[in-house]
Amino acid sequence: MKNIINKTNINDTSNIDRDASTWATFRKLWPYILEHKFILCLSIILLIVSAFADTSLIALLRPLLDLGFSMNDREFLLMAPIYIFCLVLLRGVANYGYSVFLSLISGKIVMKIRQKLFGHFVDSPVSYFDQNSTGRLLSRITYDTEQVAASSSDALITIIRESAFICGLFYTMFYNSWQLSLSLIIITPLVVALITFISVKFRKLAKTMQNSMGDVTMSVEQMLKGHREIIVFDAQEEESKNFEKVSNKFRRDGMRLVSISALSTPIVQLVISFAIAFVLLTASNPDLDITPGEFTVVFSSLVALMQPIKNLTSVNAGFQKGMAACQTLFAILEQPIEKDKGCLDIDRVDGNVVFENVSFGYETRQDLALKNISFAVSAGKTVALVGRSGSGKTTIASLIARFYDVSQGKILIDGLNIQDLTLYSLRNQIGLVSQNVHLFNDTIANNIAYGRIGEFSQQQIEDAARKANAYNFIMQFDKGFDTLVGESGALLSGGQRQRIAIARALLRDNPILILDEATSALDTESEHTIQKALDKLQKGRTSIVIAHRLSTIEKADEILVINDGQIIEKGTHSELLHANGIYTKLYQSNFKE
């Protein structure tokens, strides 16, 4: 039986951490950049103009020395300030233009990638979130996307501008004196080799920093979600130590990145100093006919080369971090989303649910969670699932809504295989009320109408609240149905959240209802109120009830006792008690509690 378990690998750490070349990753980013090709071309032109202005200022030294001062050309000396002013003005306009344009491009790219990533998470199967922590996924959509901005804006500015500036300096040097410029032939391959070596180191460290940041985010997320437990169990010091550990690892990885970046600068300067020494030795040759202006331009260009080469080696850190982030994000986007192979759209079913020899296994487990399950629920009837924790009750409910697909067998609704139904039309037939109700940080009215906001009138929302026994407590708030419930409904009690969830299910009027231990975490008084609302909700609907408190399912049309993924007993409450089997023991132990 084990070999039927679906083992499709969608784990975040499988393909995401696999390394890829910078060029291969940049090719995937390039289409996002190319969408803004007009602004990009304009930015590149402005970057080249800025580099041209800087190079021209250095090239102006030759006529200043040779014409202006050596030959005392008064006309040129009078025009020189105008030339300098125009070049500086041109440089300033170009710098402002490319900074604004490229920031605009990077902002749009990051926004689009974030939107695609968010949409991908929304469309991902439930199993994806079973295998990946919320903290790590949150880090992807926040920290990693910001690194993309660094590679698509700041790094792009430096790479294009400084490359253009270096090309301009090379041209200026060879134009003025090719003899003095021969040293560039020696230093160029050395600098290229250095930058390539540093790129590899930066890329590996950037990947490590990404994972470290994911650990930091995950640690913070666990603290925020488990704050009450931390206080109750007096674990503040333990959590602080854990956070210090992951934070310190992120800091150390960052320092390693900085140390390599800082080391590259003096190495580049040392290499260029050899070139400067070569120029000085060459210029001392009396047979070489060179003017003071030519020497000054070549020498100044060599000194000026230090800054753009330094910037290129330094920006490599940001660029490689961006490429590492891009690789991770694109790997996530390449993960499979929830598959919807169904082609049938149905309006409203009667609610006949049938399980035929259904088996299922989770990807993270070797053993089957369900083994050859078969049962039927007629329209409008209620079947209850009971059993110890981990027996497979919630798995059955999850399969009906196709949060997971069966490994073997089939599930039918009104005689139709749910695999043939589109996910939208299938889930539109199902209402879910679980023990852990998730409310969004919105108004009570919008939480009741969630997913259909704008489709229902205020009167319909209020009617659903009345049927769910929620209307009275809602109206006690100053803003009534416009009251914000806070994150995850934090401003409401457990019973109030449950009644909001019931009102939500009532409003949607689904023909099939799944109640997953909807009252297990409530006190007796709240349970009584909620049970009344649930009784109203179940009328005329096919109900699958998962219960911990067996007193809540005594009236079910059929009770299925689940143990180790199999149905071991079934019948009505009285039939099962009369059989004096597992259900009787569960029932007796339930009331002893």
ROPATI-170061 format. One record per residue (C-alpha): residue number from 1; x, y, z; residue in one letter. Coordinates in nm, 4 decimals. Example, Ala and Ser with C-alpha at 12.3 -4.5 7.8 and 13.67 -1.06 7.14 Angstrom:
! residues 2
 resi     east    north       up resn
    1   1.2300  -0.4500   0.7800    A
    2   1.3670  -0.1060   0.7140    S
***
This chain:
! residues 593
 resi     east    north       up resn
    1   0.0000   0.0000   0.0000    M
    2   0.2883   0.2402   0.0677    K
    3   0.3864   0.2614  -0.2957    N
    4   0.0639   0.4474  -0.3881    I
    5   0.1537   0.7532  -0.1815    I
    6   0.2048   1.0563  -0.4002    N
    7   0.5586   1.1820  -0.3512    K
    8   0.5629   1.4866  -0.5746    T
    9   0.8415   1.7017  -0.4381    N
   10   0.7400   2.0575  -0.3753    I
   11   0.9684   2.1245  -0.0840    N
   12   1.1041   2.4767  -0.0672    D
   13   1.4570   2.3592  -0.0018    T
   14   1.4889   2.1181  -0.2945    S
   15   1.5258   2.3336  -0.6020    N
   16   1.5374   2.6707  -0.4314    I
   17   1.8793   2.6206  -0.2746    D
   18   2.0275   2.4756  -0.5922    R
   19   2.2821   2.7194  -0.7325    D
   20   2.2648   2.8631  -1.0827    A
   21   2.4984   3.0897  -1.2751    S
   22   2.4627   3.4660  -1.2569    T
   23   2.3956   3.4840  -1.6293    W
   24   2.1258   3.2145  -1.6174    A
   25   1.9520   3.3964  -1.3305    T
   26   1.9824   3.7385  -1.4933    F
   27   1.8233   3.6013  -1.8119    R
   28   1.5128   3.5227  -1.6068    K
   29   1.5109   3.8745  -1.4591    L
   30   1.5723   4.0397  -1.7955    W
   31   1.2105   4.0088  -1.9257    P
   32   1.0915   4.2047  -1.6201    Y
   33   1.3452   4.4784  -1.6976    I
   34   1.2696   4.4707  -2.0698    L
   35   0.9049   4.5628  -2.0047    E
   36   1.0364   4.9130  -1.9360    H
   37   1.2731   4.9218  -2.2329    K
   38   1.2035   5.2852  -2.3280    F
   39   1.2879   5.4159  -1.9796    I
   40   1.5765   5.1683  -1.9609    L
   41   1.7264   5.2916  -2.2902    C
   42   1.6866   5.6507  -2.1768    L
   43   1.8571   5.5658  -1.8462    S
   44   2.1470   5.3937  -2.0232    I
   45   2.1940   5.6966  -2.2477    I
   46   2.1995   5.9241  -1.9417    L
   47   2.4483   5.6920  -1.7683    L
   48   2.6773   5.7072  -2.0709    I
   49   2.6359   6.0855  -2.0892    V
   50   2.7346   6.1118  -1.7212    S
   51   3.0430   5.8965  -1.7824    A
   52   3.1254   6.1035  -2.0936    F
   53   3.1095   6.4237  -1.8881    A
   54   3.3507   6.2836  -1.6289    D
   55   3.5912   6.1606  -1.8963    T
   56   3.5738   6.4940  -2.0809    S
   57   3.6692   6.6819  -1.7651    L
   58   3.9887   6.4738  -1.7423    I
   59   4.0578   6.5049  -2.1183    A
   60   4.0279   6.8839  -2.0809    L
   61   4.3538   6.8798  -1.8832    L
   62   4.5638   6.8362  -2.2009    R
   63   4.4493   7.1540  -2.3826    P
   64   4.4543   7.3443  -2.0527    L
   65   4.8204   7.2606  -1.9966    L
   66   4.9476   7.2505  -2.3551    D
   67   4.7417   7.5336  -2.5066    L
   68   4.6296   7.7424  -2.2146    G
   69   4.9372   7.7524  -1.9961    F
   70   5.2310   7.6363  -2.2120    S
   71   5.1274   7.8321  -2.5242    M
   72   4.9358   8.1008  -2.3316    N
   73   4.6223   8.0688  -2.5481    D
   74   4.4060   8.3402  -2.3865    R
   75   4.1005   8.2584  -2.5952    E
   76   4.0999   7.8965  -2.4788    F
   77   4.1578   7.9989  -2.1155    L
   78   3.8528   8.2277  -2.1361    L
   79   3.6375   7.9511  -2.2851    M
   80   3.7598   7.6771  -2.0454    A
   81   3.5299   7.7817  -1.7528    P
   82   3.2289   7.7657  -1.9860    I
   83   3.3306   7.4178  -2.1013    Y
   84   3.3707   7.3030  -1.7418    I
   85   3.0386   7.4573  -1.6331    F
   86   2.8514   7.2936  -1.9228    C
   87   3.0093   6.9536  -1.8531    L
   88   2.9254   6.9717  -1.4809    V
   89   2.5685   7.0822  -1.5594    L
   90   2.5318   6.8014  -1.8130    L
   91   2.6646   6.5527  -1.5590    R
   92   2.4234   6.6750  -1.2902    G
   93   2.1160   6.6513  -1.5164    V
   94   2.2207   6.3050  -1.6359    A
   95   2.2815   6.1810  -1.2793    N
   96   1.9395   6.3020  -1.1643    Y
   97   1.7668   6.1531  -1.4670    G
   98   1.9109   5.8019  -1.4514    Y
   99   1.8682   5.7837  -1.0718    S
  100   1.4959   5.8637  -1.0953    V
  101   1.4307   5.6458  -1.4026    F
  102   1.6126   5.3375  -1.2746    L
  103   1.4511   5.3690  -0.9312    S
  104   1.1170   5.3801  -1.1097    L
  105   1.2033   5.0631  -1.3032    I
  106   1.3304   4.8751  -0.9960    S
  107   1.0234   4.9744  -0.7943    G
  108   0.7914   4.8382  -1.0631    K
  109   0.9973   4.5198  -1.1012    I
  110   0.9932   4.4520  -0.7266    V
  111   0.6191   4.5224  -0.7090    M
  112   0.5481   4.2842  -0.9972    K
  113   0.7640   4.0059  -0.8535    I
  114   0.5998   4.0516  -0.5126    R
  115   0.2561   4.0358  -0.6712    Q
  116   0.3483   3.7204  -0.8651    K
  117   0.4979   3.5661  -0.5525    L
  118   0.1894   3.6523  -0.3468    F
  119  -0.0359   3.5133  -0.6188    G
  120   0.1788   3.1994  -0.6374    H
  121   0.1483   3.1468  -0.2619    F
  122  -0.2288   3.1968  -0.2831    V
  123  -0.2526   2.9353  -0.5609    D
  124  -0.0116   2.6884  -0.3984    S
  125  -0.1489   2.3597  -0.2612    P
  126  -0.2002   2.3142   0.1121    V
  127   0.0842   2.0608   0.1160    S
  128   0.3297   2.3374   0.0204    Y
  129   0.2578   2.5208   0.3458    F
  130   0.2768   2.1951   0.5388    D
  131   0.6421   2.1730   0.4357    Q
  132   0.7518   2.5383   0.4571    N
  133   0.7483   2.7670   0.7584    S
  134   0.5574   3.0938   0.7450    T
  135   0.8671   3.2842   0.8574    G
  136   1.0779   3.1633   0.5642    R
  137   0.8034   3.2390   0.3117    L
  138   0.7570   3.5834   0.4651    L
  139   1.1305   3.6433   0.4294    S
  140   1.1076   3.5558   0.0578    R
  141   0.8381   3.8112  -0.0124    I
  142   1.0000   4.0902   0.1932    T
  143   1.3790   4.0578   0.2255    Y
  144   1.4523   3.8701  -0.0975    D
  145   1.2468   4.1030  -0.3166    T
  146   1.4325   4.4017  -0.1728    E
  147   1.7580   4.2406  -0.2828    Q
  148   1.6171   4.2295  -0.6357    V
  149   1.5825   4.6084  -0.6194    A
  150   1.9542   4.6315  -0.5437    A
  151   2.0436   4.4292  -0.8530    S
  152   1.7952   4.5997  -1.0851    S
  153   1.8658   4.9598  -0.9785    S
  154   2.1703   5.0418  -0.7659    D
  155   2.3906   4.7709  -0.9146    A
  156   2.2733   4.8465  -1.2679    L
  157   2.3587   5.2136  -1.2237    I
  158   2.7092   5.1346  -1.1035    T
  159   2.7785   4.8632  -1.3604    I
  160   2.6693   5.0650  -1.6650    I
  161   2.8038   5.4031  -1.5556    R
  162   3.1378   5.2825  -1.4240    E
  163   3.1869   5.0509  -1.7242    S
  164   3.1203   5.3432  -1.9589    A
  165   3.3547   5.5610  -1.7522    F
  166   3.6328   5.2984  -1.7691    I
  167   3.5870   5.2651  -2.1474    C
  168   3.6065   5.6432  -2.1769    G
  169   3.9229   5.6560  -1.9691    L
  170   4.0799   5.3780  -2.1781    F
  171   4.0015   5.5678  -2.4967    Y
  172   4.1324   5.8939  -2.3524    T
  173   4.4577   5.7339  -2.2409    M
  174   4.5310   5.5543  -2.5703    F
  175   4.4258   5.8588  -2.7712    Y
  176   4.6696   6.0814  -2.5873    N
  177   4.9610   5.8359  -2.5576    S
  178   4.9420   5.4720  -2.6511    W
  179   5.2974   5.4155  -2.5247    Q
  180   5.2099   5.5230  -2.1703    L
  181   4.8834   5.3283  -2.1807    S
  182   5.0404   4.9882  -2.2511    L
  183   5.0267   4.9101  -1.8803    S
  184   4.6494   4.8664  -1.9162    L
  185   4.7090   4.5522  -2.1199    I
  186   4.8764   4.4033  -1.8131    I
  187   4.6385   4.5160  -1.5382    I
  188   4.3079   4.4532  -1.7205    T
  189   4.3117   4.0689  -1.7057    P
  190   4.4259   4.0848  -1.3428    L
  191   4.1344   4.3092  -1.2451    V
  192   3.8853   4.0953  -1.4427    V
  193   4.0132   3.7798  -1.2716    A
  194   3.9827   3.9492  -0.9323    L
  195   3.6240   4.0592  -0.9959    I
  196   3.5308   3.7097  -1.1176    T
  197   3.6795   3.5467  -0.8085    F
  198   3.5022   3.7893  -0.5768    I
  199   3.1730   3.7318  -0.7622    S
  200   3.1813   3.3615  -0.6813    V
  201   3.2523   3.4307  -0.3142    K
  202   2.9803   3.6967  -0.2933    F
  203   2.7239   3.4661  -0.4491    R
  204   2.7839   3.1846  -0.2004    K
  205   2.7711   3.4232   0.0937    L
  206   2.4555   3.5884  -0.0409    A
  207   2.2767   3.2519  -0.0485    K
  208   2.3863   3.1865   0.3098    T
  209   2.2599   3.5295   0.4159    M
  210   1.9210   3.4607   0.2557    Q
  211   1.8764   3.1455   0.4607    N
  212   1.9994   3.3230   0.7732    S
  213   1.7453   3.5993   0.7201    M
  214   1.4755   3.3343   0.6797    G
  215   1.5759   3.1906   1.0191    D
  216   1.5551   3.5385   1.1772    V
  217   1.2081   3.5975   1.0336    T
  218   1.0923   3.2519   1.1392    M
  219   1.2166   3.3115   1.4936    S
  220   1.0312   3.6435   1.5160    V
  221   0.7145   3.4892   1.3712    E
  222   0.7204   3.2055   1.6265    Q
  223   0.7656   3.4545   1.9099    M
  224   0.4750   3.6726   1.7940    L
  225   0.2405   3.3769   1.7438    K
  226   0.3409   3.1996   2.0632    G
  227   0.3783   3.5019   2.2908    H
  228   0.1264   3.3772   2.5479    R
  229   0.2895   3.0345   2.5665    E
  230   0.6324   3.1968   2.6077    I
  231   0.5078   3.3980   2.9049    I
  232   0.3158   3.1094   3.0634    V
  233   0.6118   2.8718   3.0433    F
  234   0.8606   3.1415   3.1457    D
  235   1.0612   3.0859   2.8277    A
  236   1.1526   3.4484   2.7574    Q
  237   1.5229   3.3905   2.8183    E
  238   1.5248   3.0760   2.6047    E
  239   1.3551   3.2515   2.3123    E
  240   1.5896   3.5500   2.3476    S
  241   1.8887   3.3169   2.3284    K
  242   1.7493   3.1442   2.0214    N
  243   1.6912   3.4794   1.8510    F
  244   2.0385   3.5981   1.9497    E
  245   2.1824   3.2842   1.7917    K
  246   2.0120   3.3282   1.4531    V
  247   2.0689   3.7059   1.4565    S
  248   2.4364   3.6579   1.5294    N
  249   2.4686   3.4109   1.2414    K
  250   2.3122   3.6662   1.0061    F
  251   2.5538   3.9320   1.1399    R
  252   2.8572   3.7046   1.0915    R
  253   2.7528   3.6231   0.7353    D
  254   2.7145   3.9945   0.6690    G
  255   3.0602   4.0675   0.8111    M
  256   3.2154   3.8006   0.5891    R
  257   3.0561   3.9716   0.2923    L
  258   3.1869   4.3117   0.4030    V
  259   3.5379   4.1795   0.4705    S
  260   3.5716   4.0339   0.1196    I
  261   3.4352   4.3549  -0.0321    S
  262   3.6736   4.5676   0.1772    A
  263   3.9727   4.3477   0.0869    L
  264   3.9059   4.3828  -0.2854    S
  265   3.9596   4.7615  -0.2810    T
  266   4.3241   4.7692  -0.1616    P
  267   4.4074   4.4801  -0.3966    I
  268   4.2692   4.6731  -0.6947    V
  269   4.4549   4.9861  -0.5847    Q
  270   4.7782   4.7861  -0.5525    L
  271   4.7371   4.6499  -0.9071    V
  272   4.6744   4.9979  -1.0467    I
  273   4.9740   5.1350  -0.8555    S
  274   5.1945   4.9052  -1.0641    F
  275   5.0415   5.0603  -1.3755    A
  276   5.1127   5.4110  -1.2416    I
  277   5.4726   5.3111  -1.1683    A
  278   5.5027   5.1808  -1.5266    F
  279   5.3726   5.5151  -1.6621    V
  280   5.6228   5.7109  -1.4558    L
  281   5.9117   5.4890  -1.5693    L
  282   5.8014   5.5133  -1.9319    T
  283   5.7640   5.8921  -1.9134    A
  284   6.1220   5.9241  -1.7828    S
  285   6.2508   5.7861  -2.1147    N
  286   6.4135   6.0871  -2.2901    P
  287   6.3467   5.9339  -2.6339    D
  288   5.9714   5.9473  -2.5746    L
  289   5.8268   6.2720  -2.7078    D
  290   5.5372   6.3487  -2.4729    I
  291   5.3875   6.6819  -2.3686    T
  292   5.3001   6.7761  -2.0087    P
  293   4.9322   6.7719  -2.1050    G
  294   4.9484   6.4194  -2.2468    E
  295   5.1324   6.2908  -1.9416    F
  296   4.8871   6.4582  -1.7022    T
  297   4.5820   6.3155  -1.8843    V
  298   4.7222   5.9607  -1.8856    V
  299   4.8370   5.9826  -1.5256    F
  300   4.5061   6.1370  -1.4081    S
  301   4.3092   5.8734  -1.6007    S
  302   4.5031   5.5963  -1.4297    L
  303   4.4349   5.7479  -1.0882    V
  304   4.0705   5.8013  -1.1830    A
  305   4.0451   5.4324  -1.2797    L
  306   4.0742   5.3358  -0.9141    M
  307   3.7297   5.4674  -0.8232    Q
  308   3.5174   5.2970  -1.0923    P
  309   3.7048   4.9668  -1.0507    I
  310   3.6581   4.9944  -0.6746    K
  311   3.2874   5.0647  -0.7268    N
  312   3.2520   4.7683  -0.9615    L
  313   3.4097   4.5289  -0.7117    T
  314   3.2059   4.6773  -0.4246    S
  315   2.8734   4.6728  -0.6106    V
  316   2.9355   4.3104  -0.6910    N
  317   2.8257   4.2279  -0.3370    A
  318   2.4863   4.3928  -0.3878    G
  319   2.4495   4.2526  -0.7372    F
  320   2.5295   3.8972  -0.6313    Q
  321   2.2900   3.9262  -0.3359    K
  322   2.0254   4.0385  -0.5830    G
  323   2.1019   3.7514  -0.8195    M
  324   2.0917   3.5009  -0.5329    A
  325   1.7536   3.6427  -0.4286    A
  326   1.6310   3.6295  -0.7886    C
  327   1.7348   3.2673  -0.8157    Q
  328   1.5397   3.1794  -0.5009    T
  329   1.2286   3.3725  -0.6058    L
  330   1.2249   3.2294  -0.9573    F
  331   1.2725   2.8803  -0.8125    A
  332   0.9640   2.9367  -0.5967    I
  333   0.7659   3.0657  -0.8948    L
  334   0.8620   2.7496  -1.0834    E
  335   0.7169   2.5286  -0.8101    Q
  336   0.3848   2.3677  -0.9119    P
  337   0.0669   2.5461  -0.8076    I
  338  -0.2517   2.3698  -0.7105    E
  339  -0.3584   2.1576  -1.0054    K
  340  -0.7119   2.2026  -1.1302    D
  341  -0.7733   1.9359  -1.3922    K
  342  -1.1499   1.9501  -1.3492    G
  343  -1.3590   2.0701  -1.6400    C
  344  -1.7136   2.0469  -1.5013    L
  345  -1.8793   2.3538  -1.3519    D
  346  -2.1805   2.2854  -1.1342    I
  347  -2.4235   2.5370  -0.9911    D
  348  -2.5601   2.3635  -0.6815    R
  349  -2.5501   1.9973  -0.5826    V
  350  -2.8029   1.8022  -0.3776    D
  351  -2.5250   1.6896  -0.1455    G
  352  -2.4907   1.3142  -0.1828    N
  353  -2.1319   1.2334  -0.0793    V
  354  -1.9722   0.8927  -0.1422    V
  355  -1.6235   0.7633  -0.0572    F
  356  -1.5237   0.4584  -0.2634    E
  357  -1.2133   0.2695  -0.1461    N
  358  -1.0239   0.5890  -0.0697    V
  359  -0.6619   0.5698   0.0431    S
  360  -0.4332   0.8649   0.1033    F
  361  -0.0799   0.9324   0.2252    G
  362   0.0900   1.2601   0.3122    Y
  363   0.4134   1.3419   0.1312    E
  364   0.6019   1.3771   0.4575    T
  365   0.4940   1.0384   0.5907    R
  366   0.5657   0.6859   0.4752    Q
  367   0.2493   0.5271   0.6136    D
  368  -0.0973   0.5853   0.4728    L
  369  -0.3210   0.8235   0.6658    A
  370  -0.6364   0.6625   0.5208    L
  371  -0.6712   0.2998   0.4120    K
  372  -0.9520   0.1869   0.1862    N
  373  -1.2208   0.4147   0.3306    I
  374  -1.5763   0.3673   0.1987    S
  375  -1.8995   0.5303   0.3200    F
  376  -2.1931   0.7319   0.1861    A
  377  -2.3868   1.0342   0.3128    V
  378  -2.7279   1.1051   0.1623    S
  379  -2.8299   1.4620   0.0869    A
  380  -2.9416   1.6494   0.3985    G
  381  -2.8097   1.3821   0.6356    K
  382  -2.5393   1.4116   0.9006    T
  383  -2.2473   1.1751   0.9434    V
  384  -2.0140   1.2129   1.2391    A
  385  -1.6488   1.1079   1.2448    L
  386  -1.5066   1.0124   1.5821    V
  387  -1.1782   0.8670   1.6915    G
  388  -0.8577   0.9466   1.8706    R
  389  -0.6253   1.2250   1.7541    S
  390  -0.4338   1.1315   1.4410    G
  391  -0.6817   0.8654   1.3362    S
  392  -0.7588   1.0379   1.0033    G
  393  -1.0822   1.2299   1.0711    K
  394  -0.9575   1.5723   0.9548    T
  395  -0.7876   1.4086   0.6548    T
  396  -1.1283   1.2854   0.5333    I
  397  -1.2674   1.6405   0.5559    A
  398  -0.9628   1.7801   0.3758    S
  399  -1.0056   1.5353   0.0879    L
  400  -1.3678   1.6390   0.0321    I
  401  -1.2562   1.9996  -0.0245    A
  402  -0.9581   1.8732  -0.2315    R
  403  -0.6989   2.0343  -0.0111    F
  404  -0.5233   1.7102  -0.1037    Y
  405  -0.5952   1.4617  -0.3815    D
  406  -0.6663   1.0980  -0.3055    V
  407  -0.3885   0.8481  -0.3674    S
  408  -0.6330   0.5723  -0.4566    Q
  409  -1.0096   0.5385  -0.4951    G
  410  -1.2521   0.8225  -0.5597    K
  411  -1.4868   1.0660  -0.3914    I
  412  -1.8244   1.1336  -0.5542    L
  413  -2.0697   1.4181  -0.5072    I
  414  -2.4078   1.3536  -0.6659    D
  415  -2.2406   1.0779  -0.8639    G
  416  -1.9695   1.3071  -1.0028    L
  417  -1.6029   1.2425  -0.9284    N
  418  -1.4729   1.5533  -0.7517    I
  419  -1.1556   1.5265  -0.9643    Q
  420  -1.3734   1.6142  -1.2656    D
  421  -1.5139   1.9281  -1.1027    L
  422  -1.3347   2.2612  -1.1191    T
  423  -1.1917   2.3588  -0.7816    L
  424  -1.4037   2.6751  -0.7725    Y
  425  -1.7339   2.4970  -0.8337    S
  426  -1.6428   2.2152  -0.5906    L
  427  -1.5455   2.4445  -0.3047    R
  428  -1.8465   2.6641  -0.3760    N
  429  -2.0572   2.3697  -0.2552    Q
  430  -1.8754   2.3374   0.0772    I
  431  -1.9023   2.5382   0.3972    G
  432  -1.6304   2.4929   0.6598    L
  433  -1.6394   2.5743   1.0296    V
  434  -1.3293   2.4574   1.2147    S
  435  -1.1921   2.4766   1.5643    Q
  436  -0.9281   2.7308   1.4624    N
  437  -1.1289   3.0090   1.3008    V
  438  -0.9203   3.2536   1.1007    H
  439  -1.0622   3.6052   1.0802    L
  440  -0.8980   3.8785   0.8752    F
  441  -0.8038   4.2205   1.0090    N
  442  -1.1191   4.3763   0.8688    D
  443  -1.4705   4.4626   0.9806    T
  444  -1.7111   4.2033   1.1192    I
  445  -1.9372   4.2527   0.8165    A
  446  -1.6527   4.1915   0.5709    N
  447  -1.5412   3.8830   0.7629    N
  448  -1.8925   3.7383   0.7434    I
  449  -1.9112   3.8151   0.3695    A
  450  -1.5472   3.7180   0.3094    Y
  451  -1.4833   3.6017  -0.0459    G
  452  -1.8144   3.7511  -0.1592    R
  453  -1.7791   4.1093  -0.0365    I
  454  -2.0178   4.3265  -0.2356    G
  455  -2.2435   4.0372  -0.3374    E
  456  -2.4558   4.0371  -0.0218    F
  457  -2.6620   4.3215   0.1193    S
  458  -2.6210   4.4486   0.4750    Q
  459  -2.9603   4.2950   0.5579    Q
  460  -2.8464   3.9502   0.4412    Q
  461  -2.5286   3.9794   0.6520    I
  462  -2.7313   4.0782   0.9579    E
  463  -2.9791   3.7939   0.9020    D
  464  -2.6921   3.5439   0.8894    A
  465  -2.5547   3.6917   1.2138    A
  466  -2.8954   3.6522   1.3820    R
  467  -2.9187   3.2851   1.2802    K
  468  -2.5675   3.2311   1.4133    A
  469  -2.6602   3.3900   1.7501    N
  470  -2.3988   3.6580   1.6795    A
  471  -2.6159   3.9651   1.6217    Y
  472  -2.6547   4.0658   1.9883    N
  473  -2.2849   4.0671   2.0757    F
  474  -2.1989   4.2439   1.7481    I
  475  -2.4398   4.5282   1.8239    M
  476  -2.2789   4.5769   2.1654    Q
  477  -1.9725   4.7186   1.9886    F
  478  -1.9789   5.0944   1.9228    D
  479  -1.9414   5.0453   1.5497    K
  480  -2.1515   4.7291   1.5278    G
  481  -2.0858   4.5407   1.2052    F
  482  -1.8172   4.7980   1.1104    D
  483  -1.6015   4.6985   1.4085    T
  484  -1.2479   4.5904   1.3204    L
  485  -1.1730   4.2474   1.4664    V
  486  -0.7917   4.2825   1.4767    G
  487  -0.5316   4.0380   1.3490    E
  488  -0.6797   3.6844   1.3409    S
  489  -0.9848   3.8214   1.5269    G
  490  -0.7759   3.8978   1.8370    A
  491  -1.0373   4.1455   1.9713    L
  492  -1.3060   3.8746   1.9860    L
  493  -1.3456   3.5782   2.2204    S
  494  -1.3240   3.2205   2.0954    G
  495  -1.7002   3.1803   2.1028    G
  496  -1.7533   3.5078   1.9175    Q
  497  -1.5100   3.4039   1.6469    R
  498  -1.6906   3.0734   1.6078    Q
  499  -2.0242   3.2479   1.5644    R
  500  -1.8762   3.4772   1.3003    I
  501  -1.7540   3.1659   1.1155    A
  502  -2.1000   3.0101   1.1411    I
  503  -2.2597   3.3301   1.0091    A
  504  -2.0129   3.3198   0.7199    R
  505  -2.1182   2.9635   0.6356    A
  506  -2.4883   3.0524   0.6714    L
  507  -2.4533   3.3475   0.4373    L
  508  -2.2929   3.1365   0.1647    R
  509  -2.5694   2.8752   0.2016    D
  510  -2.3534   2.5821   0.0871    N
  511  -2.5288   2.2458   0.0445    P
  512  -2.2392   2.0526   0.2073    I
  513  -2.1112   2.1454   0.5499    L
  514  -1.7911   2.0361   0.7256    I
  515  -1.7708   2.0963   1.1021    L
  516  -1.4185   2.0207   1.2198    D
  517  -1.4340   2.0118   1.6008    E
  518  -1.6147   2.3460   1.5943    A
  519  -1.6952   2.3419   1.9674    T
  520  -1.4044   2.1485   2.1198    S
  521  -1.2152   2.4543   2.2498    A
  522  -1.5174   2.6286   2.4037    L
  523  -1.6530   2.6383   2.7576    D
  524  -1.9863   2.4712   2.8333    T
  525  -2.1936   2.7901   2.8103    E
  526  -2.0349   2.8991   2.4811    S
  527  -2.0676   2.5460   2.3450    E
  528  -2.4401   2.5480   2.4176    H
  529  -2.4827   2.8772   2.2307    T
  530  -2.2672   2.7633   1.9399    I
  531  -2.4447   2.4271   1.9209    Q
  532  -2.7778   2.6032   1.8797    K
  533  -2.6318   2.8029   1.5903    A
  534  -2.4834   2.4855   1.4401    L
  535  -2.8188   2.3087   1.4581    D
  536  -2.9689   2.5910   1.2498    K
  537  -2.6763   2.5720   1.0111    L
  538  -2.7089   2.1955   0.9563    Q
  539  -3.0765   2.2005   0.8641    K
  540  -3.1234   2.0845   0.5049    G
  541  -2.7505   2.0391   0.4507    R
  542  -2.5276   1.7361   0.4135    T
  543  -2.3045   1.7566   0.7193    S
  544  -1.9699   1.5942   0.7931    I
  545  -1.9104   1.6474   1.1657    V
  546  -1.5749   1.5825   1.3325    I
  547  -1.6260   1.5849   1.7067    A
  548  -1.4122   1.5539   2.0162    H
  549  -1.7055   1.5902   2.2526    R
  550  -1.9278   1.2958   2.1648    L
  551  -2.2312   1.4572   2.3285    S
  552  -2.2515   1.6916   2.0275    T
  553  -2.3056   1.4139   1.7713    I
  554  -2.5585   1.1881   1.9424    E
  555  -2.8280   1.2931   1.6929    K
  556  -2.6160   1.2205   1.3840    A
  557  -2.7759   0.9938   1.1242    D
  558  -2.4619   0.7820   1.1207    E
  559  -2.1435   0.7746   1.3250    I
  560  -1.8169   0.6425   1.1824    L
  561  -1.5465   0.5351   1.4251    V
  562  -1.2046   0.5942   1.2674    I
  563  -0.8893   0.4260   1.3949    N
  564  -0.5495   0.4236   1.2246    D
  565  -0.7006   0.5459   0.8967    G
  566  -0.9742   0.2826   0.8819    Q
  567  -1.3448   0.2661   0.9637    I
  568  -1.3737   0.0085   1.2399    I
  569  -1.7323   0.0758   1.3513    E
  570  -2.0370   0.2531   1.2124    K
  571  -2.3979   0.3028   1.3055    G
  572  -2.6249   0.5323   1.5036    T
  573  -2.5425   0.6434   1.8564    H
  574  -2.7699   0.3842   2.0167    S
  575  -2.6525   0.1057   1.7841    E
  576  -2.2889   0.1706   1.8631    L
  577  -2.3509   0.1872   2.2373    L
  578  -2.5410  -0.1412   2.2160    H
  579  -2.2482  -0.2994   2.0285    A
  580  -2.0265  -0.2194   2.3304    N
  581  -1.7171  -0.1658   2.1153    G
  582  -1.4590   0.1108   2.0651    I
  583  -1.7279   0.3810   2.0437    Y
  584  -1.8677   0.2801   2.3825    T
  585  -1.5231   0.3108   2.5411    K
  586  -1.4682   0.6502   2.3759    L
  587  -1.8106   0.7674   2.4899    Y
  588  -1.7567   0.6548   2.8466    Q
  589  -1.4071   0.8056   2.8696    S
  590  -1.5411   1.1261   2.7139    N
  591  -1.7893   1.1765   2.9951    F
  592  -1.5365   1.0805   3.2620    K
  593  -1.3310   1.3753   3.1393    E
***
